[in-house]
Amino acid sequence: MSEKTFKKEVVMGKLWLRNALILVTFLLFASGCATVSTTGMLEYDPGQKDTRIDDVKFSLLVYEENRGARNITEEARKYYPSLFNDDFTSLPVWFELRCYSDRISHDEGALIFALSLTLIPGPEHDEIKGCTGRLKVHGIDGYIINKEVGYRFEKSYVVPGPLYWPFVPLVHSRKQFEPLQEQTRVEYAVRALKEADPAKLKDMYNYRKKRLQKVSIYGEPYWVFVGLDQSEKARQEGKGRQDRAIVRFWKDYPKPLDRPLDSIVGAVYENDSWQPVMSIPRRLSLKKLTMVSVKLEDGKPAGIEVKEDIKPRIEYFMYLSNPNDAEELRWSNNMLVDAKNITFPEDLKQKDKDSLIQLQTQLEKEILRLNENLSKLELSLQQKLVKNEDVRFENSLIPLYQQRISIFEALITSLKQALRFK
């Protein structure tokens, strides 16, 4: 090989190496530099897998706006098998969340559009996702756990101009949001449970197990659970006090979030104590009218009492399990009219003064609740009319509320007249 040829090949080699380095640099620049940032997200520590709180088992439930409630206990069991169990008696841990998802940052949208029409690379968010809300465990007198929760996931990279698009690699960051979100929710729950009072958690867990039982009605078996719930007033107070005992019925052993065949109010918390109330299950297709009420144990709702083949009485139809259910309202109003004509006249004659005063007080309190709900419905109706939105929901409930209030007012008038002669 001549010296001239040798020098030429050396020069060509240097040029090839330089061009290769330029190309690599260019592709790296054109493809964008992908980054992932997280705020408030937590990763699972396998060393904590055997975490337990005595013998207490928990279920993990998520309520998201626009998605409703979901049971993610099985996912939690993959990380903490000794802590979570997908059984109805497990103590529920609730995430109440508002979640969001976006493909591009709205603040940078205009800038990215302008930059992407040139040769100048610009920043873009490939994923922006997150949730805010609260994590809760209910006790009978208030929250055992009530913690604020918030986390955010953001994946971004540099977007090149159109000239470079053919060279953009398909792979940026492989880190995904969903698996990390799953771990985050489980970790938030576990850390909160570790910080809570273990005695309160165990007491509430044992109390929950006691409230699930199997009963027979007209020879038919049913699974029954005495659940604790909050009225609208209790929710507005925000203290976590559960002031209604809701009796729920299933034909088979339930799983968390299983829809019951029927739900009725079995007790209410009033004047600093639980008071059993009598209600009628209407969706069980029972042979005859049947009364169900909650039994108290140590002053708390526990089991239930069932009376078969009874006559309709005012007390049985005073409380609504779902005040936004037009079908329940219509049925209950009709049954109140039956009770008013069949058994109410006898009650006015036979019951003593104290019993009649108590009934009058209950009716007056219910009228206050009904008027409050009615006012909200009427306000919602007006707002929707202004916006030209669907008002069928309000139109179906408003006349039924007005009818129910009229029935209660007529009953109170009769009670006041009867009390004059007691």
C-alpha positions as CSV (number, residue, x, y, z in Angstrom):
1,M,0.0,0.0,0.0
2,S,1.4,3.4,-1.0
3,E,1.9,6.2,1.5
4,K,-0.7,8.3,-0.4
5,T,-3.3,5.5,-0.3
6,F,-2.6,5.0,3.4
7,K,-3.1,8.7,4.3
8,K,-6.3,8.7,2.3
9,E,-7.7,5.8,4.2
10,V,-6.7,7.3,7.5
11,V,-8.5,10.6,6.5
12,M,-11.6,8.6,5.4
13,G,-11.6,6.7,8.7
14,K,-11.5,9.9,10.7
15,L,-14.3,11.4,8.7
16,W,-16.4,8.2,9.2
17,L,-15.9,8.2,12.9
18,R,-16.7,12.0,13.1
19,N,-19.8,11.5,11.1
20,A,-20.9,8.5,13.2
21,L,-20.4,10.6,16.4
22,I,-22.4,13.5,14.9
23,L,-25.2,11.1,13.9
24,V,-25.4,9.5,17.3
25,T,-25.4,12.9,19.0
26,F,-28.0,14.1,16.6
27,L,-30.3,11.1,17.2
28,L,-30.0,11.4,20.9
29,F,-30.9,15.0,20.7
30,A,-33.7,14.5,18.2
31,S,-35.2,11.7,20.1
32,G,-35.6,13.8,23.2
33,C,-34.3,13.3,26.7
34,A,-37.1,11.4,28.5
35,T,-37.4,12.1,32.3
36,V,-39.9,10.8,34.9
37,S,-40.8,12.8,38.0
38,T,-43.1,11.7,40.7
39,T,-44.6,13.5,43.7
40,G,-46.0,11.6,46.6
41,M,-45.7,8.2,44.9
42,L,-44.4,5.3,47.0
43,E,-42.7,2.1,46.1
44,Y,-43.1,-1.3,47.7
45,D,-40.5,-2.6,50.1
46,P,-40.4,-6.4,49.8
47,G,-38.9,-6.6,53.3
48,Q,-42.2,-5.5,54.8
49,K,-44.2,-8.3,53.1
50,D,-45.1,-10.1,56.3
51,T,-46.5,-7.0,58.0
52,R,-49.5,-7.7,60.1
53,I,-51.6,-6.0,62.8
54,D,-52.5,-8.7,65.3
55,D,-55.1,-10.9,63.5
56,V,-57.0,-8.0,61.8
57,K,-57.7,-8.3,58.1
58,F,-58.4,-5.4,55.8
59,S,-60.0,-4.9,52.4
60,L,-58.8,-2.0,50.2
61,L,-61.5,-0.1,48.3
62,V,-61.3,2.9,46.0
63,Y,-64.0,5.4,45.2
64,E,-63.1,7.7,42.3
65,E,-65.3,10.5,40.8
66,N,-66.9,9.3,37.5
67,R,-65.8,5.7,38.1
68,G,-67.5,4.7,41.3
69,A,-66.3,2.2,43.8
70,R,-63.8,-0.6,43.1
71,N,-62.3,-3.4,45.2
72,I,-58.5,-3.6,44.8
73,T,-57.9,-6.0,47.8
74,E,-56.5,-8.8,45.5
75,E,-53.8,-6.4,44.2
76,A,-53.0,-5.4,47.8
77,R,-52.7,-9.1,48.8
78,K,-49.8,-9.5,46.3
79,Y,-47.8,-7.2,48.4
80,Y,-49.1,-7.9,51.9
81,P,-50.8,-11.3,52.1
82,S,-50.9,-11.3,55.9
83,L,-52.7,-7.9,56.1
84,F,-55.3,-8.0,53.4
85,N,-58.1,-10.5,52.7
86,D,-60.9,-10.2,50.2
87,D,-63.6,-11.3,52.6
88,F,-66.7,-9.4,53.6
89,T,-65.7,-9.3,57.3
90,S,-62.4,-7.6,56.5
91,L,-62.3,-4.0,57.8
92,P,-62.6,-1.6,54.8
93,V,-59.9,0.9,54.1
94,W,-61.3,3.5,51.7
95,F,-59.6,5.8,49.2
96,E,-61.9,8.6,48.2
97,L,-60.1,10.2,45.3
98,R,-60.4,12.6,42.5
99,C,-58.0,11.5,39.7
100,Y,-56.9,13.2,36.5
101,S,-55.0,12.3,33.4
102,D,-53.6,14.4,30.5
103,R,-51.3,13.8,27.5
104,I,-49.8,17.3,27.4
105,S,-49.3,20.2,29.8
106,H,-51.9,22.8,29.1
107,D,-49.5,25.6,30.2
108,E,-46.9,24.6,27.6
109,G,-49.3,23.6,24.8
110,A,-49.0,26.8,22.8
111,L,-45.2,26.9,23.1
112,I,-44.9,23.2,22.0
113,F,-47.1,23.9,19.0
114,A,-45.0,26.8,17.9
115,L,-41.7,25.0,18.5
116,S,-42.7,21.8,16.7
117,L,-43.4,23.8,13.5
118,T,-39.7,24.8,13.5
119,L,-36.5,22.9,13.6
120,I,-36.1,23.8,17.3
121,P,-36.8,21.0,19.8
122,G,-39.3,21.8,22.5
123,P,-40.4,20.2,25.8
124,E,-43.5,18.0,25.9
125,H,-45.3,15.9,28.6
126,D,-46.0,12.4,27.4
127,E,-48.0,11.5,30.6
128,I,-49.4,13.6,33.4
129,K,-51.5,11.6,35.9
130,G,-52.3,11.8,39.5
131,C,-54.9,11.7,42.3
132,T,-55.9,13.7,45.3
133,G,-58.2,12.8,48.1
134,R,-58.4,11.1,51.5
135,L,-57.8,7.7,53.0
136,K,-60.3,6.6,55.6
137,V,-61.1,3.9,58.1
138,H,-64.4,4.4,59.9
139,G,-65.0,3.8,63.5
140,I,-68.4,3.8,65.1
141,D,-67.8,7.1,66.9
142,G,-65.6,8.8,64.2
143,Y,-62.7,8.1,62.0
144,I,-59.9,5.8,63.1
145,I,-57.9,7.0,60.1
146,N,-58.6,10.1,58.0
147,K,-55.5,11.2,56.1
148,E,-55.0,13.4,53.1
149,V,-53.6,11.6,50.0
150,G,-52.0,13.1,46.9
151,Y,-49.6,11.9,44.3
152,R,-48.5,12.8,40.8
153,F,-46.7,11.1,37.9
154,E,-45.1,13.1,35.0
155,K,-43.1,11.8,32.1
156,S,-41.7,14.4,29.7
157,Y,-39.2,14.5,26.9
158,V,-37.9,16.9,24.3
159,V,-39.9,17.0,21.1
160,P,-37.9,17.7,17.9
161,G,-39.0,19.7,14.9
162,P,-40.5,18.1,11.8
163,L,-37.2,17.7,10.0
164,Y,-36.0,15.2,12.7
165,W,-39.3,13.2,13.1
166,P,-38.2,10.3,10.8
167,F,-35.2,9.7,13.1
168,V,-37.1,9.8,16.4
169,P,-36.7,6.4,18.2
170,L,-39.9,4.8,19.5
171,V,-38.6,4.1,23.0
172,H,-38.2,6.7,25.7
173,S,-38.8,5.9,29.3
174,R,-40.2,2.5,30.2
175,K,-41.4,3.5,33.6
176,Q,-45.2,3.1,33.7
177,F,-47.8,4.9,35.9
178,E,-50.3,2.2,36.6
179,P,-48.0,-0.3,38.4
180,L,-46.5,2.5,40.5
181,Q,-50.0,3.9,41.3
182,E,-51.0,0.4,42.5
183,Q,-48.0,0.2,44.8
184,T,-48.5,3.8,46.0
185,R,-52.1,3.2,47.1
186,V,-51.2,0.0,48.9
187,E,-48.2,1.7,50.6
188,Y,-50.3,4.7,51.7
189,A,-52.8,2.3,53.3
190,V,-50.2,0.2,55.0
191,R,-48.4,3.1,56.4
192,A,-51.6,4.7,57.7
193,L,-52.6,1.4,59.3
194,K,-49.2,1.1,61.1
195,E,-49.7,4.6,62.5
196,A,-53.3,4.0,63.7
197,D,-54.3,2.7,67.2
198,P,-54.2,-1.1,66.8
199,A,-56.7,-1.6,69.6
200,K,-59.3,0.5,67.8
201,L,-58.6,-1.4,64.5
202,K,-59.0,-4.8,66.3
203,D,-62.2,-3.7,68.1
204,M,-63.8,-2.4,64.9
205,Y,-62.8,-5.6,63.0
206,N,-64.3,-7.9,65.6
207,Y,-67.4,-5.6,65.7
208,R,-67.8,-5.9,61.9
209,K,-67.6,-9.7,62.1
210,K,-70.4,-9.7,64.7
211,R,-72.8,-7.8,62.4
212,L,-72.8,-10.3,59.6
213,Q,-75.2,-13.2,60.2
214,K,-77.5,-15.7,58.4
215,V,-81.3,-15.5,59.1
216,S,-84.4,-17.2,57.9
217,I,-87.5,-15.3,56.7
218,Y,-90.6,-17.5,55.9
219,G,-88.2,-20.4,55.7
220,E,-85.9,-18.8,53.1
221,P,-82.2,-18.2,54.2
222,Y,-80.6,-14.7,53.8
223,W,-77.3,-13.3,54.6
224,V,-77.7,-10.0,56.5
225,F,-75.3,-7.3,57.5
226,V,-75.9,-4.4,59.8
227,G,-73.8,-1.7,58.1
228,L,-73.1,1.7,59.5
229,D,-73.6,4.8,57.3
230,Q,-73.7,8.6,57.5
231,S,-76.7,10.8,56.8
232,E,-76.2,13.9,54.7
233,K,-76.1,16.0,57.9
234,A,-73.3,13.8,59.4
235,R,-71.3,14.0,56.2
236,Q,-71.5,17.8,56.2
237,E,-70.3,17.9,59.8
238,G,-67.2,16.0,58.7
239,K,-66.5,14.3,62.0
240,G,-66.9,10.7,60.7
241,R,-69.8,9.9,63.1
242,Q,-71.9,7.2,61.5
243,D,-75.5,7.9,62.5
244,R,-77.5,5.3,60.5
245,A,-77.5,1.5,60.7
246,I,-78.5,0.0,57.3
247,V,-79.6,-3.6,57.2
248,R,-78.5,-5.2,53.9
249,F,-79.8,-8.5,52.5
250,W,-78.1,-11.0,50.2
251,K,-79.1,-14.5,49.1
252,D,-75.5,-15.8,49.1
253,Y,-72.5,-15.0,51.2
254,P,-71.5,-11.5,50.1
255,K,-68.2,-10.1,48.8
256,P,-67.1,-6.5,49.4
257,L,-69.1,-4.1,47.2
258,D,-71.6,-6.8,46.2
259,R,-75.0,-5.1,45.5
260,P,-77.6,-6.2,48.1
261,L,-81.0,-7.4,47.3
262,D,-82.5,-4.8,49.6
263,S,-81.3,-2.2,52.1
264,I,-83.4,-0.7,54.9
265,V,-82.8,1.7,57.9
266,G,-82.7,-0.4,61.1
267,A,-81.5,2.2,63.6
268,V,-80.6,5.9,63.9
269,Y,-78.2,7.8,66.2
270,E,-80.2,10.5,67.9
271,N,-79.8,12.4,71.2
272,D,-76.4,10.8,71.9
273,S,-77.6,7.2,71.6
274,W,-78.7,4.6,69.1
275,Q,-82.4,4.1,68.6
276,P,-83.8,1.0,66.8
277,V,-86.4,1.8,64.1
278,M,-88.7,-0.6,62.3
279,S,-88.6,-0.9,58.5
280,I,-90.1,-3.1,55.8
281,P,-87.9,-4.8,53.2
282,R,-89.7,-4.4,49.9
283,R,-87.4,-6.0,47.3
284,L,-87.1,-9.5,48.8
285,S,-90.5,-10.6,47.3
286,L,-91.6,-11.9,50.7
287,K,-95.0,-13.6,51.0
288,K,-96.4,-11.1,53.5
289,L,-95.5,-7.8,55.1
290,T,-92.5,-8.2,57.3
291,M,-90.9,-5.9,59.8
292,V,-87.1,-5.7,60.4
293,S,-85.3,-3.8,63.2
294,V,-81.8,-3.7,64.6
295,K,-81.0,-5.1,68.0
296,L,-78.6,-3.2,70.2
297,E,-75.7,-4.8,72.1
298,D,-73.8,-2.7,74.6
299,G,-75.7,0.2,73.1
300,K,-74.5,-0.4,69.6
301,P,-76.3,-1.9,66.5
302,A,-75.5,-5.6,66.3
303,G,-78.0,-8.3,65.1
304,I,-81.6,-7.9,63.7
305,E,-85.1,-8.7,64.8
306,V,-87.6,-10.0,62.3
307,K,-91.4,-10.0,62.7
308,E,-93.4,-11.8,60.0
309,D,-97.0,-11.2,58.8
310,I,-97.6,-7.8,60.4
311,K,-100.0,-4.9,59.8
312,P,-98.6,-1.7,58.3
313,R,-97.7,1.0,60.9
314,I,-96.5,4.5,60.5
315,E,-93.2,3.7,62.2
316,Y,-92.3,1.1,59.6
317,F,-92.2,3.6,56.7
318,M,-90.9,6.7,58.4
319,Y,-87.2,6.4,57.3
320,L,-85.9,6.1,53.7
321,S,-82.8,4.0,53.0
322,N,-82.2,5.9,49.8
323,P,-83.9,9.4,49.7
324,N,-83.0,9.8,46.0
325,D,-84.8,6.6,44.9
326,A,-88.2,7.7,43.4
327,E,-89.5,4.1,43.4
328,E,-88.8,3.7,47.2
329,L,-90.4,7.1,47.9
330,R,-93.5,6.3,45.9
331,W,-93.9,2.9,47.6
332,S,-93.2,4.2,51.1
333,N,-95.8,7.1,50.6
334,N,-98.4,4.6,49.5
335,M,-97.7,2.4,52.5
336,L,-97.9,5.4,54.8
337,V,-101.4,6.1,53.5
338,D,-102.3,2.4,54.2
339,A,-100.9,2.7,57.8
340,K,-102.7,6.0,58.3
341,N,-106.1,4.3,57.5
342,I,-105.5,0.9,59.0
343,T,-103.5,1.1,62.3
344,F,-103.0,4.8,63.0
345,P,-106.5,5.3,64.4
346,E,-106.0,2.5,66.9
347,D,-102.6,3.9,67.9
348,L,-104.2,7.3,68.7
349,K,-106.6,5.6,71.1
350,Q,-104.4,2.9,72.6
351,K,-100.9,4.5,72.9
352,D,-100.1,6.5,76.0
353,K,-99.2,10.2,75.9
354,D,-95.4,9.7,76.0
355,S,-95.5,7.3,73.0
356,L,-97.6,9.7,70.9
357,I,-95.3,12.6,71.7
358,Q,-92.3,10.5,70.7
359,L,-94.0,9.6,67.4
360,Q,-94.8,13.3,66.8
361,T,-91.2,14.3,67.5
362,Q,-89.9,11.6,65.0
363,L,-92.3,12.9,62.3
364,E,-91.3,16.5,62.9
365,K,-87.6,15.7,62.6
366,E,-88.3,13.8,59.3
367,I,-90.2,16.8,58.0
368,L,-87.1,18.9,58.6
369,R,-84.9,16.5,56.7
370,L,-87.4,16.2,53.9
371,N,-87.7,20.0,53.5
372,E,-83.9,20.3,53.4
373,N,-83.7,17.7,50.6
374,L,-86.6,19.4,48.8
375,S,-84.9,22.8,48.9
376,K,-81.7,21.3,47.4
377,L,-83.8,19.6,44.6
378,E,-85.6,22.8,43.8
379,L,-82.4,24.7,43.6
380,S,-80.8,22.1,41.4
381,L,-83.9,22.2,39.2
382,Q,-83.6,26.0,38.7
383,Q,-79.9,25.8,38.0
384,K,-80.4,23.0,35.4
385,L,-83.2,24.9,33.7
386,V,-81.0,28.0,33.3
387,K,-78.3,25.7,31.7
388,N,-80.9,23.8,29.6
389,E,-79.8,20.5,31.3
390,D,-81.9,17.3,31.9
391,V,-84.2,17.8,34.9
392,R,-86.0,14.4,34.9
393,F,-84.3,13.4,38.2
394,E,-85.6,16.5,40.0
395,N,-89.0,16.4,38.4
396,S,-89.5,12.8,39.5
397,L,-88.5,13.4,43.2
398,I,-90.0,16.9,44.0
399,P,-93.7,15.9,43.9
400,L,-93.0,12.8,45.9
401,Y,-91.2,14.8,48.6
402,Q,-94.1,17.3,48.7
403,Q,-96.6,14.4,49.0
404,R,-94.6,12.8,51.8
405,I,-94.4,16.1,53.7
406,S,-98.2,16.5,53.4
407,I,-98.8,13.0,54.7
408,F,-96.5,13.7,57.7
409,E,-98.2,17.0,58.4
410,A,-101.6,15.4,58.4
411,L,-100.4,12.8,60.9
412,I,-99.0,15.4,63.2
413,T,-102.3,17.3,63.1
414,S,-104.1,14.1,64.2
415,L,-101.5,13.5,66.9
416,K,-101.9,17.0,68.3
417,Q,-105.7,16.6,68.5
418,A,-105.4,13.2,70.2
419,L,-102.9,14.5,72.7
420,R,-105.4,17.1,74.0
421,F,-107.4,14.2,75.5
422,K,-104.5,12.3,77.0
